[in-house]
Amino acid sequence: MPKYVSPELRGTAYGLYSLVFGVCFFVSNMTFGFLWDVYGVILAALYSLCLSIIAITGMTFFIKKYKLW
């Protein structure tokens, strides 16, 4: 597997990854909670299901492109 970051910037890369992951997790939870409060559990679950399918599809293409599987 190719190295994406040089060794001297590996800590910065982990920090940036954690920042982006945390912000995205917060926004997605806020969106899910808003949908649940305003529209009900069915729409919130449908939102979660759709995003999960999109993520699985994207990860599948990523894995096949870089031959990681």
mmCIF file as gemmi writes it, N, C-alpha and C atoms, coordinates in Angstrom:
data_model
loop_
_atom_site.group_PDB
_atom_site.id
_atom_site.type_symbol
_atom_site.label_atom_id
_atom_site.label_alt_id
_atom_site.label_comp_id
_atom_site.label_asym_id
_atom_site.label_entity_id
_atom_site.label_seq_id
_atom_site.pdbx_PDB_ins_code
_atom_site.Cartn_x
_atom_site.Cartn_y
_atom_site.Cartn_z
_atom_site.occupancy
_atom_site.B_iso_or_equiv
_atom_site.pdbx_formal_charge
_atom_site.auth_seq_id
_atom_site.auth_asym_id
_atom_site.pdbx_PDB_model_num
ATOM 1 N N . MET Axp A 1 ? 0.846 -1.167 0 1 0 ? 1 A 1
ATOM 2 C CA . MET Axp A 1 ? 0 0 0 1 0 ? 1 A 1
ATOM 3 C C . MET Axp A 1 ? 0.899 1.24 0 1 0 ? 1 A 1
ATOM 4 N N . PRO Axp A 2 ? 0.56 2.22 -0.835 1 0 ? 2 A 1
ATOM 5 C CA . PRO Axp A 2 ? 1.423 3.412 -0.91 1 0 ? 2 A 1
ATOM 6 C C . PRO Axp A 2 ? 1.325 4.258 0.352 1 0 ? 2 A 1
ATOM 7 N N . LYS Axp A 3 ? 2.403 4.935 0.62 1 0 ? 3 A 1
ATOM 8 C CA . LYS Axp A 3 ? 2.413 5.853 1.761 1 0 ? 3 A 1
ATOM 9 C C . LYS Axp A 3 ? 1.914 7.205 1.281 1 0 ? 3 A 1
ATOM 10 N N . TYR Axp A 4 ? 0.954 7.737 1.998 1 0 ? 4 A 1
ATOM 11 C CA . TYR Axp A 4 ? 0.339 8.991 1.595 1 0 ? 4 A 1
ATOM 12 C C . TYR Axp A 4 ? 0.999 10.208 2.241 1 0 ? 4 A 1
ATOM 13 N N . VAL Axp A 5 ? 1.685 10.011 3.354 1 0 ? 5 A 1
ATOM 14 C CA . VAL Axp A 5 ? 2.269 11.124 4.099 1 0 ? 5 A 1
ATOM 15 C C . VAL Axp A 5 ? 3.698 10.754 4.477 1 0 ? 5 A 1
ATOM 16 N N . SER Axp A 6 ? 4.567 11.725 4.386 1 0 ? 6 A 1
ATOM 17 C CA . SER Axp A 6 ? 5.946 11.473 4.786 1 0 ? 6 A 1
ATOM 18 C C . SER Axp A 6 ? 6.01 11.282 6.312 1 0 ? 6 A 1
ATOM 19 N N . PRO Axp A 7 ? 7.032 10.579 6.791 1 0 ? 7 A 1
ATOM 20 C CA . PRO Axp A 7 ? 7.109 10.267 8.23 1 0 ? 7 A 1
ATOM 21 C C . PRO Axp A 7 ? 7.111 11.496 9.138 1 0 ? 7 A 1
ATOM 22 N N . GLU Axp A 8 ? 7.711 12.581 8.7 1 0 ? 8 A 1
ATOM 23 C CA . GLU Axp A 8 ? 7.766 13.769 9.57 1 0 ? 8 A 1
ATOM 24 C C . GLU Axp A 8 ? 6.434 14.497 9.669 1 0 ? 8 A 1
ATOM 25 N N . LEU Axp A 9 ? 5.49 14.214 8.776 1 0 ? 9 A 1
ATOM 26 C CA . LEU Axp A 9 ? 4.169 14.853 8.833 1 0 ? 9 A 1
ATOM 27 C C . LEU Axp A 9 ? 3.058 13.886 9.251 1 0 ? 9 A 1
ATOM 28 N N . ARG Axp A 10 ? 3.44 12.698 9.7 1 0 ? 10 A 1
ATOM 29 C CA . ARG Axp A 10 ? 2.442 11.698 10.044 1 0 ? 10 A 1
ATOM 30 C C . ARG Axp A 10 ? 1.56 12.132 11.221 1 0 ? 10 A 1
ATOM 31 N N . GLY Axp A 11 ? 2.109 12.751 12.225 1 0 ? 11 A 1
ATOM 32 C CA . GLY Axp A 11 ? 1.325 13.237 13.366 1 0 ? 11 A 1
ATOM 33 C C . GLY Axp A 11 ? 0.346 14.318 12.954 1 0 ? 11 A 1
ATOM 34 N N . THR Axp A 12 ? 0.779 15.212 12.088 1 0 ? 12 A 1
ATOM 35 C CA . THR Axp A 12 ? -0.11 16.252 11.578 1 0 ? 12 A 1
ATOM 36 C C . THR Axp A 12 ? -1.248 15.641 10.771 1 0 ? 12 A 1
ATOM 37 N N . ALA Axp A 13 ? -0.933 14.626 9.992 1 0 ? 13 A 1
ATOM 38 C CA . ALA Axp A 13 ? -1.965 13.961 9.194 1 0 ? 13 A 1
ATOM 39 C C . ALA Axp A 13 ? -2.998 13.288 10.094 1 0 ? 13 A 1
ATOM 40 N N . TYR Axp A 14 ? -2.54 12.618 11.158 1 0 ? 14 A 1
ATOM 41 C CA . TYR Axp A 14 ? -3.486 11.995 12.095 1 0 ? 14 A 1
ATOM 42 C C . TYR Axp A 14 ? -4.357 13.054 12.774 1 0 ? 14 A 1
ATOM 43 N N . GLY Axp A 15 ? -3.764 14.169 13.139 1 0 ? 15 A 1
ATOM 44 C CA . GLY Axp A 15 ? -4.532 15.243 13.757 1 0 ? 15 A 1
ATOM 45 C C . GLY Axp A 15 ? -5.558 15.833 12.813 1 0 ? 15 A 1
ATOM 46 N N . LEU Axp A 16 ? -5.175 16.059 11.576 1 0 ? 16 A 1
ATOM 47 C CA . LEU Axp A 16 ? -6.099 16.599 10.581 1 0 ? 16 A 1
ATOM 48 C C . LEU Axp A 16 ? -7.22 15.608 10.299 1 0 ? 16 A 1
ATOM 49 N N . TYR Axp A 17 ? -6.879 14.331 10.203 1 0 ? 17 A 1
ATOM 50 C CA . TYR Axp A 17 ? -7.896 13.297 9.994 1 0 ? 17 A 1
ATOM 51 C C . TYR Axp A 17 ? -8.897 13.294 11.152 1 0 ? 17 A 1
ATOM 52 N N . SER Axp A 18 ? -8.396 13.354 12.369 1 0 ? 18 A 1
ATOM 53 C CA . SER Axp A 18 ? -9.283 13.355 13.535 1 0 ? 18 A 1
ATOM 54 C C . SER Axp A 18 ? -10.167 14.592 13.564 1 0 ? 18 A 1
ATOM 55 N N . LEU Axp A 19 ? -9.641 15.737 13.185 1 0 ? 19 A 1
ATOM 56 C CA . LEU Axp A 19 ? -10.426 16.963 13.133 1 0 ? 19 A 1
ATOM 57 C C . LEU Axp A 19 ? -11.549 16.845 12.115 1 0 ? 19 A 1
ATOM 58 N N . VAL Axp A 20 ? -11.231 16.413 10.911 1 0 ? 20 A 1
ATOM 59 C CA . VAL Axp A 20 ? -12.244 16.281 9.861 1 0 ? 20 A 1
ATOM 60 C C . VAL Axp A 20 ? -13.285 15.241 10.248 1 0 ? 20 A 1
ATOM 61 N N . PHE Axp A 21 ? -12.832 14.117 10.777 1 0 ? 21 A 1
ATOM 62 C CA . PHE Axp A 21 ? -13.756 13.06 11.205 1 0 ? 21 A 1
ATOM 63 C C . PHE Axp A 21 ? -14.685 13.57 12.303 1 0 ? 21 A 1
ATOM 64 N N . GLY Axp A 22 ? -14.154 14.275 13.274 1 0 ? 22 A 1
ATOM 65 C CA . GLY Axp A 22 ? -14.96 14.793 14.379 1 0 ? 22 A 1
ATOM 66 C C . GLY Axp A 22 ? -15.989 15.809 13.927 1 0 ? 22 A 1
ATOM 67 N N . VAL Axp A 23 ? -15.602 16.712 13.052 1 0 ? 23 A 1
ATOM 68 C CA . VAL Axp A 23 ? -16.539 17.718 12.546 1 0 ? 23 A 1
ATOM 69 C C . VAL Axp A 23 ? -17.643 17.054 11.723 1 0 ? 23 A 1
ATOM 70 N N . CYS Axp A 24 ? -17.274 16.121 10.869 1 0 ? 24 A 1
ATOM 71 C CA . CYS Axp A 24 ? -18.289 15.418 10.057 1 0 ? 24 A 1
ATOM 72 C C . CYS Axp A 24 ? -19.219 14.597 10.935 1 0 ? 24 A 1
ATOM 73 N N . PHE Axp A 25 ? -18.686 13.951 11.964 1 0 ? 25 A 1
ATOM 74 C CA . PHE Axp A 25 ? -19.508 13.164 12.883 1 0 ? 25 A 1
ATOM 75 C C . PHE Axp A 25 ? -20.493 14.069 13.621 1 0 ? 25 A 1
ATOM 76 N N . PHE Axp A 26 ? -20.029 15.226 14.057 1 0 ? 26 A 1
ATOM 77 C CA . PHE Axp A 26 ? -20.892 16.175 14.757 1 0 ? 26 A 1
ATOM 78 C C . PHE Axp A 26 ? -22.02 16.67 13.848 1 0 ? 26 A 1
ATOM 79 N N . VAL Axp A 27 ? -21.679 17.058 12.634 1 0 ? 27 A 1
ATOM 80 C CA . VAL Axp A 27 ? -22.689 17.558 11.692 1 0 ? 27 A 1
ATOM 81 C C . VAL Axp A 27 ? -23.703 16.472 11.348 1 0 ? 27 A 1
ATOM 82 N N . SER Axp A 28 ? -23.227 15.253 11.133 1 0 ? 28 A 1
ATOM 83 C CA . SER Axp A 28 ? -24.163 14.178 10.79 1 0 ? 28 A 1
ATOM 84 C C . SER Axp A 28 ? -25.093 13.864 11.962 1 0 ? 28 A 1
ATOM 85 N N . ASN Axp A 29 ? -24.586 13.896 13.181 1 0 ? 29 A 1
ATOM 86 C CA . ASN Axp A 29 ? -25.445 13.662 14.339 1 0 ? 29 A 1
ATOM 87 C C . ASN Axp A 29 ? -26.45 14.789 14.55 1 0 ? 29 A 1
ATOM 88 N N . MET Axp A 30 ? -26.03 16.006 14.299 1 0 ? 30 A 1
ATOM 89 C CA . MET Axp A 30 ? -26.963 17.128 14.403 1 0 ? 30 A 1
ATOM 90 C C . MET Axp A 30 ? -28.065 17.006 13.346 1 0 ? 30 A 1
ATOM 91 N N . THR Axp A 31 ? -27.699 16.625 12.141 1 0 ? 31 A 1
ATOM 92 C CA . THR Axp A 31 ? -28.679 16.448 11.068 1 0 ? 31 A 1
ATOM 93 C C . THR Axp A 31 ? -29.645 15.313 11.412 1 0 ? 31 A 1
ATOM 94 N N . PHE Axp A 32 ? -29.119 14.203 11.889 1 0 ? 32 A 1
ATOM 95 C CA . PHE Axp A 32 ? -29.957 13.07 12.27 1 0 ? 32 A 1
ATOM 96 C C . PHE Axp A 32 ? -30.928 13.47 13.381 1 0 ? 32 A 1
ATOM 97 N N . GLY Axp A 33 ? -30.437 14.162 14.389 1 0 ? 33 A 1
ATOM 98 C CA . GLY Axp A 33 ? -31.301 14.601 15.487 1 0 ? 33 A 1
ATOM 99 C C . GLY Axp A 33 ? -32.361 15.58 15.023 1 0 ? 33 A 1
ATOM 100 N N . PHE Axp A 34 ? -31.998 16.492 14.14 1 0 ? 34 A 1
ATOM 101 C CA . PHE Axp A 34 ? -32.972 17.445 13.599 1 0 ? 34 A 1
ATOM 102 C C . PHE Axp A 34 ? -34.066 16.712 12.819 1 0 ? 34 A 1
ATOM 103 N N . LEU Axp A 35 ? -33.658 15.776 11.967 1 0 ? 35 A 1
ATOM 104 C CA . LEU Axp A 35 ? -34.649 15.018 11.196 1 0 ? 35 A 1
ATOM 105 C C . LEU Axp A 35 ? -35.566 14.219 12.114 1 0 ? 35 A 1
ATOM 106 N N . TRP Axp A 36 ? -35.013 13.641 13.162 1 0 ? 36 A 1
ATOM 107 C CA . TRP Axp A 36 ? -35.818 12.854 14.092 1 0 ? 36 A 1
ATOM 108 C C . TRP Axp A 36 ? -36.821 13.75 14.821 1 0 ? 36 A 1
ATOM 109 N N . ASP Axp A 37 ? -36.364 14.911 15.288 1 0 ? 37 A 1
ATOM 110 C CA . ASP Axp A 37 ? -37.25 15.826 16.017 1 0 ? 37 A 1
ATOM 111 C C . ASP Axp A 37 ? -38.353 16.397 15.139 1 0 ? 37 A 1
ATOM 112 N N . VAL Axp A 38 ? -38.007 16.801 13.926 1 0 ? 38 A 1
ATOM 113 C CA . VAL Axp A 38 ? -38.957 17.503 13.07 1 0 ? 38 A 1
ATOM 114 C C . VAL Axp A 38 ? -39.83 16.541 12.273 1 0 ? 38 A 1
ATOM 115 N N . TYR Axp A 39 ? -39.235 15.495 11.703 1 0 ? 39 A 1
ATOM 116 C CA . TYR Axp A 39 ? -39.963 14.638 10.776 1 0 ? 39 A 1
ATOM 117 C C . TYR Axp A 39 ? -40.239 13.224 11.293 1 0 ? 39 A 1
ATOM 118 N N . GLY Axp A 40 ? -39.581 12.818 12.353 1 0 ? 40 A 1
ATOM 119 C CA . GLY Axp A 40 ? -39.822 11.503 12.917 1 0 ? 40 A 1
ATOM 120 C C . GLY Axp A 40 ? -38.689 10.531 12.651 1 0 ? 40 A 1
ATOM 121 N N . VAL Axp A 41 ? -38.808 9.381 13.289 1 0 ? 41 A 1
ATOM 122 C CA . VAL Axp A 41 ? -37.742 8.393 13.253 1 0 ? 41 A 1
ATOM 123 C C . VAL Axp A 41 ? -37.59 7.746 11.875 1 0 ? 41 A 1
ATOM 124 N N . ILE Axp A 42 ? -38.66 7.627 11.131 1 0 ? 42 A 1
ATOM 125 C CA . ILE Axp A 42 ? -38.575 6.94 9.83 1 0 ? 42 A 1
ATOM 126 C C . ILE Axp A 42 ? -37.693 7.718 8.859 1 0 ? 42 A 1
ATOM 127 N N . LEU Axp A 43 ? -37.877 9.009 8.768 1 0 ? 43 A 1
ATOM 128 C CA . LEU Axp A 43 ? -37.05 9.807 7.861 1 0 ? 43 A 1
ATOM 129 C C . LEU Axp A 43 ? -35.603 9.852 8.332 1 0 ? 43 A 1
ATOM 130 N N . ALA Axp A 44 ? -35.394 9.918 9.638 1 0 ? 44 A 1
ATOM 131 C CA . ALA Axp A 44 ? -34.027 9.926 10.162 1 0 ? 44 A 1
ATOM 132 C C . ALA Axp A 44 ? -33.326 8.605 9.836 1 0 ? 44 A 1
ATOM 133 N N . ALA Axp A 45 ? -34.035 7.491 9.982 1 0 ? 45 A 1
ATOM 134 C CA . ALA Axp A 45 ? -33.451 6.192 9.659 1 0 ? 45 A 1
ATOM 135 C C . ALA Axp A 45 ? -33.196 6.067 8.156 1 0 ? 45 A 1
ATOM 136 N N . LEU Axp A 46 ? -34.097 6.601 7.343 1 0 ? 46 A 1
ATOM 137 C CA . LEU Axp A 46 ? -33.913 6.577 5.891 1 0 ? 46 A 1
ATOM 138 C C . LEU Axp A 46 ? -32.692 7.407 5.489 1 0 ? 46 A 1
ATOM 139 N N . TYR Axp A 47 ? -32.516 8.543 6.112 1 0 ? 47 A 1
ATOM 140 C CA . TYR Axp A 47 ? -31.328 9.386 5.891 1 0 ? 47 A 1
ATOM 141 C C . TYR Axp A 47 ? -30.06 8.593 6.202 1 0 ? 47 A 1
ATOM 142 N N . SER Axp A 48 ? -30.06 7.919 7.342 1 0 ? 48 A 1
ATOM 143 C CA . SER Axp A 48 ? -28.906 7.129 7.747 1 0 ? 48 A 1
ATOM 144 C C . SER Axp A 48 ? -28.651 5.977 6.782 1 0 ? 48 A 1
ATOM 145 N N . LEU Axp A 49 ? -29.695 5.315 6.357 1 0 ? 49 A 1
ATOM 146 C CA . LEU Axp A 49 ? -29.561 4.205 5.417 1 0 ? 49 A 1
ATOM 147 C C . LEU Axp A 49 ? -28.988 4.672 4.082 1 0 ? 49 A 1
ATOM 148 N N . CYS Axp A 50 ? -29.499 5.774 3.563 1 0 ? 50 A 1
ATOM 149 C CA . CYS Axp A 50 ? -29.012 6.292 2.271 1 0 ? 50 A 1
ATOM 150 C C . CYS Axp A 50 ? -27.54 6.676 2.343 1 0 ? 50 A 1
ATOM 151 N N . LEU Axp A 51 ? -27.143 7.365 3.405 1 0 ? 51 A 1
ATOM 152 C CA . LEU Axp A 51 ? -25.739 7.743 3.529 1 0 ? 51 A 1
ATOM 153 C C . LEU Axp A 51 ? -24.844 6.527 3.717 1 0 ? 51 A 1
ATOM 154 N N . SER Axp A 52 ? -25.337 5.504 4.398 1 0 ? 52 A 1
ATOM 155 C CA . SER Axp A 52 ? -24.555 4.277 4.558 1 0 ? 52 A 1
ATOM 156 C C . SER Axp A 52 ? -24.344 3.576 3.223 1 0 ? 52 A 1
ATOM 157 N N . ILE Axp A 53 ? -25.374 3.528 2.402 1 0 ? 53 A 1
ATOM 158 C CA . ILE Axp A 53 ? -25.248 2.91 1.081 1 0 ? 53 A 1
ATOM 159 C C . ILE Axp A 53 ? -24.267 3.68 0.21 1 0 ? 53 A 1
ATOM 160 N N . ILE Axp A 54 ? -24.329 4.999 0.269 1 0 ? 54 A 1
ATOM 161 C CA . ILE Axp A 54 ? -23.385 5.831 -0.488 1 0 ? 54 A 1
ATOM 162 C C . ILE Axp A 54 ? -21.951 5.581 -0.016 1 0 ? 54 A 1
ATOM 163 N N . ALA Axp A 55 ? -21.751 5.504 1.301 1 0 ? 55 A 1
ATOM 164 C CA . ALA Axp A 55 ? -20.413 5.276 1.843 1 0 ? 55 A 1
ATOM 165 C C . ALA Axp A 55 ? -19.88 3.896 1.458 1 0 ? 55 A 1
ATOM 166 N N . ILE Axp A 56 ? -20.725 2.875 1.522 1 0 ? 56 A 1
ATOM 167 C CA . ILE Axp A 56 ? -20.295 1.527 1.156 1 0 ? 56 A 1
ATOM 168 C C . ILE Axp A 56 ? -19.926 1.466 -0.327 1 0 ? 56 A 1
ATOM 169 N N . THR Axp A 57 ? -20.725 2.111 -1.164 1 0 ? 57 A 1
ATOM 170 C CA . THR Axp A 57 ? -20.433 2.133 -2.601 1 0 ? 57 A 1
ATOM 171 C C . THR Axp A 57 ? -19.114 2.856 -2.877 1 0 ? 57 A 1
ATOM 172 N N . GLY Axp A 58 ? -18.923 4.001 -2.257 1 0 ? 58 A 1
ATOM 173 C CA . GLY Axp A 58 ? -17.682 4.747 -2.444 1 0 ? 58 A 1
ATOM 174 C C . GLY Axp A 58 ? -16.465 3.98 -1.956 1 0 ? 58 A 1
ATOM 175 N N . MET Axp A 59 ? -16.597 3.308 -0.831 1 0 ? 59 A 1
ATOM 176 C CA . MET Axp A 59 ? -15.472 2.537 -0.303 1 0 ? 59 A 1
ATOM 177 C C . MET Axp A 59 ? -15.161 1.343 -1.192 1 0 ? 59 A 1
ATOM 178 N N . THR Axp A 60 ? -16.185 0.733 -1.761 1 0 ? 60 A 1
ATOM 179 C CA . THR Axp A 60 ? -15.971 -0.386 -2.675 1 0 ? 60 A 1
ATOM 180 C C . THR Axp A 60 ? -15.177 0.056 -3.899 1 0 ? 60 A 1
ATOM 181 N N . PHE Axp A 61 ? -15.537 1.204 -4.48 1 0 ? 61 A 1
ATOM 182 C CA . PHE Axp A 61 ? -14.792 1.711 -5.626 1 0 ? 61 A 1
ATOM 183 C C . PHE Axp A 61 ? -13.36 2.067 -5.241 1 0 ? 61 A 1
ATOM 184 N N . PHE Axp A 62 ? -13.17 2.635 -4.058 1 0 ? 62 A 1
ATOM 185 C CA . PHE Axp A 62 ? -11.836 2.987 -3.585 1 0 ? 62 A 1
ATOM 186 C C . PHE Axp A 62 ? -10.975 1.739 -3.433 1 0 ? 62 A 1
ATOM 187 N N . ILE Axp A 63 ? -11.54 0.698 -2.835 1 0 ? 63 A 1
ATOM 188 C CA . ILE Axp A 63 ? -10.797 -0.546 -2.623 1 0 ? 63 A 1
ATOM 189 C C . ILE Axp A 63 ? -10.424 -1.186 -3.953 1 0 ? 63 A 1
ATOM 190 N N . LYS Axp A 64 ? -11.36 -1.204 -4.903 1 0 ? 64 A 1
ATOM 191 C CA . LYS Axp A 64 ? -11.063 -1.802 -6.194 1 0 ? 64 A 1
ATOM 192 C C . LYS Axp A 64 ? -10.036 -0.988 -6.99 1 0 ? 64 A 1
ATOM 193 N N . LYS Axp A 65 ? -10.104 0.339 -6.867 1 0 ? 65 A 1
ATOM 194 C CA . LYS Axp A 65 ? -9.16 1.19 -7.592 1 0 ? 65 A 1
ATOM 195 C C . LYS Axp A 65 ? -7.737 0.982 -7.11 1 0 ? 65 A 1
ATOM 196 N N . TYR Axp A 66 ? -7.553 0.884 -5.813 1 0 ? 66 A 1
ATOM 197 C CA . TYR Axp A 66 ? -6.21 0.728 -5.253 1 0 ? 66 A 1
ATOM 198 C C . TYR Axp A 66 ? -5.859 -0.723 -4.969 1 0 ? 66 A 1
ATOM 199 N N . LYS Axp A 67 ? -6.705 -1.648 -5.39 1 0 ? 67 A 1
ATOM 200 C CA . LYS Axp A 67 ? -6.463 -3.086 -5.259 1 0 ? 67 A 1
ATOM 201 C C . LYS Axp A 67 ? -6.079 -3.456 -3.832 1 0 ? 67 A 1
ATOM 202 N N . LEU Axp A 68 ? -6.87 -3.001 -2.875 1 0 ? 68 A 1
ATOM 203 C CA . LEU Axp A 68 ? -6.612 -3.276 -1.469 1 0 ? 68 A 1
ATOM 204 C C . LEU Axp A 68 ? -7.309 -4.544 -1.004 1 0 ? 68 A 1
ATOM 205 N N . TRP Axp A 69 ? -8.113 -5.139 -1.862 1 0 ? 69 A 1
ATOM 206 C CA . TRP Axp A 69 ? -8.877 -6.305 -1.442 1 0 ? 69 A 1
ATOM 207 C C . TRP Axp A 69 ? -8.635 -7.452 -2.343 1 0 ? 69 A 1
